[in-house]
């Protein structure tokens, strides 16, 4: 089969036939992968993305969204009334990148230079649950919880060794947890005492406290690379 030269490449292309190099052509710009991360659990408005990525400027976010849209990874659409606002969402192909993002995070968390005290977005926390979930510890466990971060809510369920995370709050819950993503990460990954986080006001729990503790016990941080 004759290979054909493809025109219209990015001016910053690596000019390398390796598909990994082409992936970096598509997603290698600063902030691109984090914009994709924030869209993994559903469409977001421009302002929502800015709020979740506070260090990015409006101009850079616009450029990254335009670049990802041009690459076929992101698309824009207008929500129907009464919302009638423009949102950005990943295409079906863009959503296929989730295992890549999760694997990259699992690899990078072993870095001795990883700083868990830096800001963490709600979506990043939810995806970290997917990445670090240990199904073997969840056998026989049936838990459904809601996590609230200001105006954002997420449903997290564990049933028959399967973890499901979704945007929005479920109708039935064993516990409703309000607080910061960093505090919840500290409970699940840093193994901070639940009572201590409650006393500090970092977390508020309505419902079964034991459900949250059993959930937090499902996760372990991997050892740091030597």
C-alpha positions as CSV (number, residue, x, y, z in Angstrom):
1,X,0.0,0.0,0.0
2,X,1.3,3.4,-0.9
3,X,1.5,5.9,1.9
4,X,0.2,9.3,1.1
5,X,1.5,12.6,2.5
6,X,-1.0,14.4,4.6
7,X,-1.1,18.2,4.3
8,X,-2.4,20.8,6.7
9,X,-0.2,19.8,9.6
10,X,0.3,22.0,12.6
11,X,3.2,24.5,12.3
12,X,4.6,23.0,15.5
13,X,4.5,19.5,14.2
14,X,7.2,17.1,15.2
15,X,7.4,15.9,11.6
16,X,7.6,12.3,12.8
17,X,5.5,9.4,11.5
18,X,5.3,7.8,14.9
19,X,1.7,7.9,16.2
20,X,3.0,9.0,19.6
21,X,4.6,12.0,18.0
22,X,1.3,12.8,16.3
23,X,-0.5,12.5,19.6
24,X,1.8,15.2,20.9
25,X,1.1,17.2,17.8
26,X,-2.6,17.1,18.8
27,X,-2.4,17.3,22.6
28,X,1.1,18.4,23.4
29,X,0.4,22.1,23.9
30,X,0.5,23.3,27.5
31,X,-3.0,23.0,29.2
32,X,-4.5,20.8,26.4
33,X,-4.6,17.6,28.4
34,X,-6.0,19.4,31.5
35,X,-8.7,21.0,29.4
36,X,-9.6,17.5,28.2
37,X,-9.5,16.2,31.8
38,X,-12.1,18.8,32.8
39,X,-14.4,17.7,30.0
40,X,-14.2,13.9,30.7
41,X,-17.3,13.9,32.9
42,X,-19.5,16.0,30.6
43,X,-19.9,19.3,28.9
44,X,-18.7,22.6,30.5
45,X,-19.2,26.2,29.9
46,X,-16.1,28.4,29.2
47,X,-16.5,30.0,32.7
48,X,-16.7,26.6,34.3
49,X,-13.4,25.6,32.7
50,X,-11.7,28.9,33.8
51,X,-12.9,28.2,37.4
52,X,-11.5,24.7,37.3
53,X,-8.2,25.8,35.9
54,X,-7.6,29.1,37.7
55,X,-4.0,29.5,36.5
56,X,-5.0,29.5,32.8
57,X,-5.7,32.8,31.1
58,X,-8.9,33.4,29.0
59,X,-6.8,33.8,25.9
60,X,-4.8,30.6,26.4
61,X,-8.0,28.7,27.2
62,X,-9.6,30.0,24.0
63,X,-6.6,28.9,22.0
64,X,-6.5,25.4,23.5
65,X,-10.3,24.9,22.9
66,X,-9.9,26.1,19.3
67,X,-6.9,23.8,18.8
68,X,-8.7,20.8,20.3
69,X,-11.8,21.6,18.2
70,X,-9.7,21.8,15.1
71,X,-8.2,18.4,15.9
72,X,-11.6,16.8,16.2
73,X,-11.2,16.2,20.0
74,X,-13.6,18.9,21.3
75,X,-16.8,20.3,19.8
76,X,-19.1,23.2,20.7
77,X,-22.8,23.1,21.0
78,X,-25.6,25.2,22.5
79,X,-27.8,23.7,25.2
80,X,-31.6,23.8,24.6
81,X,-33.8,26.3,26.5
82,X,-34.1,27.3,29.2
83,X,-30.3,27.1,29.5
84,X,-29.5,28.3,26.0
85,X,-25.7,28.6,26.7
86,X,-22.7,27.4,24.7
87,X,-20.8,24.5,26.1
88,X,-17.7,22.5,25.1
89,X,-17.6,18.7,25.2
90,X,-15.3,15.9,24.1
91,X,-16.2,14.1,20.9
92,X,-16.6,10.3,21.0
93,X,-13.0,10.1,19.8
94,X,-11.9,12.6,22.5
95,X,-13.5,10.5,25.2
96,X,-11.4,7.5,24.1
97,X,-8.4,9.3,25.6
98,X,-9.6,8.7,29.2
99,X,-7.5,5.5,29.8
100,X,-4.5,7.5,28.6
101,X,-5.1,10.3,31.1
102,X,-5.7,7.8,33.9
103,X,-2.6,5.8,33.1
104,X,-0.5,9.0,32.9
105,X,-1.7,10.1,36.3
106,X,-1.0,6.7,37.8
107,X,2.5,6.8,36.4
108,X,3.2,10.4,37.4
109,X,1.9,10.1,41.0
110,X,5.0,7.9,41.7
111,X,7.2,10.9,41.1
112,X,9.1,12.0,44.2
113,X,8.4,15.6,43.0
114,X,4.6,15.2,42.9
115,X,3.1,17.7,45.4
116,X,-0.4,16.6,46.6
117,X,-0.9,19.9,48.5
118,X,-1.4,21.9,45.2
119,X,-5.0,22.8,44.1
120,X,-7.1,19.9,42.9
121,X,-10.3,20.3,40.8
122,X,-13.4,18.2,41.5
123,X,-13.2,16.5,38.2
124,X,-9.5,15.6,38.8
125,X,-10.5,14.0,42.1
126,X,-13.3,12.0,40.5
127,X,-11.0,10.7,37.8
128,X,-8.4,9.9,40.4
129,X,-10.9,7.6,42.0
130,X,-11.3,5.8,38.7
131,X,-7.5,5.5,38.3
132,X,-6.7,4.3,41.8
133,X,-9.7,2.1,42.6
134,X,-8.8,-1.3,43.9
135,X,-11.6,-3.6,42.9
136,X,-10.3,-6.5,45.0
137,X,-11.0,-4.5,48.2
138,X,-14.6,-3.7,47.1
139,X,-16.0,-7.2,46.9
140,X,-19.4,-7.3,48.6
141,X,-19.4,-3.6,49.1
142,X,-22.5,-1.6,48.1
143,X,-22.1,2.2,48.6
144,X,-23.7,5.2,46.8
145,X,-22.5,8.7,47.8
146,X,-22.8,12.2,46.7
147,X,-19.9,14.6,46.8
148,X,-20.7,18.3,46.8
149,X,-18.1,21.0,45.9
150,X,-20.0,24.3,46.0
151,X,-22.4,24.3,43.1
152,X,-21.0,21.1,41.6
153,X,-22.2,17.6,42.6
154,X,-21.0,14.1,41.7
155,X,-22.4,10.7,42.2
156,X,-19.9,7.9,43.2
157,X,-21.1,4.3,43.5
158,X,-19.4,1.1,44.3
159,X,-21.2,-2.2,43.6
160,X,-20.0,-5.7,43.0
161,X,-16.4,-4.5,42.7
162,X,-17.2,-1.8,40.1
163,X,-16.8,2.0,40.6
164,X,-19.0,4.4,38.8
165,X,-18.5,8.2,38.9
166,X,-20.9,10.6,37.3
167,X,-21.7,14.3,37.3
168,X,-24.9,15.1,39.3
169,X,-26.4,14.0,42.6
170,X,-28.2,10.6,42.9
171,X,-31.7,10.4,44.4
172,X,-30.6,7.9,47.0
173,X,-27.4,8.1,48.9
174,X,-25.7,6.4,51.9
175,X,-23.8,9.7,52.6
176,X,-23.5,13.2,51.3
177,X,-20.0,14.7,51.6
178,X,-19.3,18.4,51.3
179,X,-15.9,19.9,51.4
180,X,-12.8,20.5,49.2
181,X,-11.3,18.1,46.8
182,X,-8.0,18.4,48.6
183,X,-9.6,17.3,51.9
184,X,-11.3,14.3,50.4
185,X,-8.0,13.4,48.7
186,X,-6.3,13.7,52.1
187,X,-8.8,11.2,53.5
188,X,-8.6,8.7,50.7
189,X,-4.9,8.9,49.7
190,X,-3.2,10.6,52.7
191,X,-5.2,8.5,55.2
192,X,-5.9,11.5,57.3
193,X,-8.4,10.7,60.2
194,X,-12.0,11.4,59.2
195,X,-12.8,12.9,62.7
196,X,-9.9,15.3,62.4
197,X,-11.1,16.6,59.0
198,X,-14.6,17.1,60.4
199,X,-13.2,18.9,63.5
200,X,-11.2,21.2,61.2
201,X,-14.4,22.0,59.2
202,X,-12.7,20.6,56.0
203,X,-15.5,18.0,55.5
204,X,-19.2,17.8,56.4
205,X,-21.0,14.5,56.2
206,X,-24.7,13.8,56.2
207,X,-25.7,10.2,56.4
208,X,-23.5,7.2,57.2
209,X,-20.0,8.3,58.2
210,X,-18.9,4.6,58.0
211,X,-19.9,4.6,54.3
212,X,-17.4,7.3,53.6
213,X,-14.7,5.7,55.6
214,X,-15.2,2.3,53.9
215,X,-15.0,4.1,50.6
216,X,-11.8,5.9,51.5
217,X,-10.2,2.6,52.5
218,X,-10.5,1.3,48.9
219,X,-7.6,3.4,47.8
220,X,-3.8,3.3,48.3
221,X,-1.1,5.5,46.9
222,X,1.6,3.6,45.0
223,X,5.2,3.7,46.2
224,X,7.4,6.5,45.0
225,X,9.9,5.7,42.2
226,X,13.3,5.1,43.5
